[in-house]
Amino acid sequence: MQARADQEPLTSKKRRTGLTLATRESLWAYTFLFVPLLFFLVLRIWPAFQSFYLSLFTWHVDPAKREFLGLGYYQEMLSDPKLRRALLNTLLYTAIIVPAQLALGLGIALLLQAIGAFKSLFRAIYFAPYVTPAAAVAWVWGWMYSVNFGVINNFLIEWSIFWEERGLPWLVIDPQPFLSSPSQALVAVAVIVIWQNLGFQVVIFLAGLQGISRIFYDAAKIDGANSWNLFRYVTLPLLNPVMVFSIIISTIASLQLFDQVVNVNFTDQGGPLNSTLTIALYMYQEAFARFRLGYAAAVTVLLFFLILMVTLIQLRFFSRRVEY
């Protein structure tokens, strides 16, 4: 009788509202999800469709005077050597930056995980460049790379003098052109990006390492696992979700590389012989230097699908289930 009396208020309440508790919770959840969904529709998805629409027309301030070209700009992209160079450079940036950030970030995170004191201080030091404006970082590194008065070349000069005086000429390293050399400029810019974003990777990997329970390590040690086996068979598999996130975020940022390339050598954006030109910078030049907004929109669509395909491939090959 008591149980029946307890159920009657709930039943009457359900009769009054006509909704179960699960239904009301679902409605509230969808209500709160609608806000970010609206954000993406208005500020992300709609501009993407507008870019594709714009890529089908020649640009004019008056929409009535725009000429429909269809896929004409996309056909032009197939025969554009400068775009092919920008695409190759972008892929080279990605091939250099992503593995370097992954390896260095994980290595530094493991070292910080092993120490007991000043861990927060070192984490803040590594993270500081990440929150520094990219333009400021690029300007400072551009000065450091300077052929005439850069600190790097000044150090190389002092290094060479030191070893020449001691009769060891094979240790002499001549000053390097860096940003003015077509063979060195791309790597020089990649070093800037790696240095600036390394702190983010360190923090992400530190969070992942701290989330691994000591139970797994203790169980492996009981089975006789050494330090390498612990890293290979415990740490890496359990860090897989963090590594996938790190790889995808780094790849997307590398494919959209713009700020460092523009600001590291402001008088020669894109480097000597387009050696540092990226797709994002090429799109910017076409849109705001040559005022070919339709063609720039077509390049934007190309970049979008490039990022989408690379991300899907990475999710397919790097994601895996970890069984406990």
Secondary structure, DSSP 8 states (H G I E B T S, - for coil): -HHHHHHHHHHHHHHHH---HHHHHHHHHHHHHHHHHHHHIIIIIHHHHHHHHHTTB---SSGGG--B-TTHHHHHHHT-HHHHHHHHHHHHHHHHHHHHHHHHHHHHHHHHHH--SSHHHHHHHHHGGGGS-HHHHHHHHHHHT-TTT-HHHHHHHHHHHHHHHTT-GGG------GGG-TTTHHHHHHHHHHHHHHHHHHHHHHHHHHTS-HHHHHHHHHTT--HHHHIIIIIHHHTHHHHHHHHHHHHHHHHT--HHHHHHTGGGTT-GGGTT--HHHHHHHHHHTS--HHHHHHHHHHHHHHHHHHHHHHHHHH------
